[in-house]
Amino acid sequence: MRFINVKFIKSASNSNGFIKDELPQVALVGRSNVGKSSLINLLTNNKKMAKTSSTPGRTRLVNYFNVNEEFYLVDLPGYGYNQASKTTSNSWDKLLNEYFVNNYRLKIVLLLLDSRLPASNLDKDMLDYLAELEIPVVLILTKTDKITRNQLNINIQNLSEDLRFNKDRIIITSSIKKSGVEEIAKLVEGYIK
């Protein structure tokens, strides 16, 4: 599969705006500033598909992208941005919960982690939450071009042990080196077919 015909469809600020047609969905989630927009741009080979920002916490809506008329790639709000107000943070939590619960269209979640950092408590909570809902998850490591290969291997081992997560379900990506696209495309195809 290739992400060829990709169109931004809409943003939703609450569950009333969620797309509820029969196309399968693949969601991206992760802490603020982990690189979700950059990954979308990498997958679609379009630097302008999703807006990137150096300021964390910019994605506050559920954003839907139609891919090849086959499925939706869904960009979810980032979590863990310290300067977001408690009210804003609670509304994001509610929005994420409403998206995940009873969403039979959702086939897999790509949980993005910064390859340079250990998993945060929020990352662990998200992984536990998705496991509780029995939603399949794959870890996507971003920004791998910013560390050495040796350090990356150490970090992968540490993440795998810390999260009790199978290393075979961890994909490394780099928007600079344009790596990881084929692995993600193959994975997604397996879940939406």
N, C-alpha and C positions, 0 to 999 in steps of 0.2 A: 504494500500500500504506500501511496505517496499523498502528501497533503498538498493537492494541486489546486482544486477549486474551493477556496476558503473565503467565506464572507462573514463579516460581523453582522449579527442579526439584531440583538437588542441587549440592553442592560435591565436588570430587575433590582429594585430596592427593597422589595418584600415578596412574600410567597404568591401574592396575586399576580405578579409579573412573571413568574416562572413559566418556562415553556413546557407544555404538557402534551406534546404530540407523541407519536410512537417511536421516533428516532432514538437510538441509544445515546447515552451521554458518557463522556470521559471527563472527570473533573481534575483540576489542578489546585492544590492547596499547599500552604506553607507560611512560614513566618513572613512578616513584612520585609520587603527588600531582598528576598531570597532569589529572585530572578524569574518569576512566573511569566511576566510580559516578555522578557528576553527569550525564554524557552518557546513561547508561542511564535514569536518572530522567527526563531531558528527553524522550528518545525514547518512553518508555512513559507519559509524563504522570502519573507517580506518584512523589512525592518520597520514598516509603518502599520503592521496589522494590529498590534497592541501597543499602547502608549507606555513607554518606559520612563522612569523617573528616578533620580538619585535620592529623592525624599521618600522615606518609608511611609506606608499607610495610605498610598494614593488609591489603590483599588478598594472601593467601599461598596461596590455593587457586584451582583452576579452577572458576569458577561458571557454571552453565548456566541460562539462562532460555529457556523455550519461548515462541515468538511465534506467535500465531494458529494453532497446530498445524501451521505451515509450515516453521519452521526454529528453530535454537537461536542465541541471542545468547550468546556465550561471553566472560566477563570473565576475562582472564588476569592473573597476578600482575604487579605493577609492578616495574620494574628500576631499579637505580641509587641505591637508598636507602643513603646512606653509613653509617648506624649499624647496618645489618643486619650480623650476623656473617658472616665468610667462609664458614662452614659453611652458614648459612641461604641466603646468596647463591648458593652452588654448587647447593644443592638446588632453588632457584627456576629456575636455568639448566637444570638437568636436566629439571625438570617442563615448562618451555617447549619444550625440544627434543623431549621425548617427545610433546608435544601436536602440534607442527608436522610432524614427519617422518612421511611415508606416511599422512597424514590426508586421504583422498580426499573426505571429507565437508566439509572446509573449503573454502569457495568464495572468500572474500575476507577480508583483514585490514584493519581500520581502525586505523592507527597514529596515536595521539594525540600531539600536540606542543603545548606551551604557547606560545601566539602571541606572548608577550612575550620569549621566550628563543631564542637560537640553538640549532640542533640539537646535542645532545651527541654524543660519540663513541659512546656506547651506542645512541643513536637511529640513527646512521649504520651501526653494526654490525648492528642489527636489520633495517634496510632492505636491506643487502647480503645478510644471511642469508636473508631472505624471497625476494629476487631469485634467489639460488642455488637455492632450493627451487622456484622458478617459481610462487610463490603471489602472486596479484594483491594489490596494496596501494593504498590511498587514504590520503592524509594528512588528518587531522582536526585543525584548529587550535582549541584550547579557550581559554577566558577572554578572548575577543576584546573583551568589554565593558570590560576593564580598561585598554585603550590607545586612542589616537585612531585614527580611520580612516586618516589619513595614515601614522601609524607602522605600522599593520597592513599597509598596502600595501607599505611599504618592507620589512617583515619577511617578507612573502610572497615578494617578489622575491629577497631574500637567501637564504631557505630553498630556493627553487626552484633558484637557481644553486649553492648550497653542496651540495645533495643531488643535483643533476642530475635534478630531478624536474619533470614537466610541471605547470605552474600549473593546468591544467584538471582535474587530479586532486587538488586541494587544496580541502577544504570548510571554511568558517569556521563556528564554532558559538559560542553563548553560552547558558548555562543561565539567565542572568538575563533576557536579551532573547528567549529561546526561539527562537533562530534556528538554521537548519541542518537541522532535522528533515525537511523535505520533500525536500531534496537527498539526505540519507542514505537515506531510505525509498525513493526512486526508484532510487538506486544499488544498494541491497541487493536490491530486487525484480528488477533486471536480472540479478543474479548467481545468485539462487536459482531462477529460473524455468527 
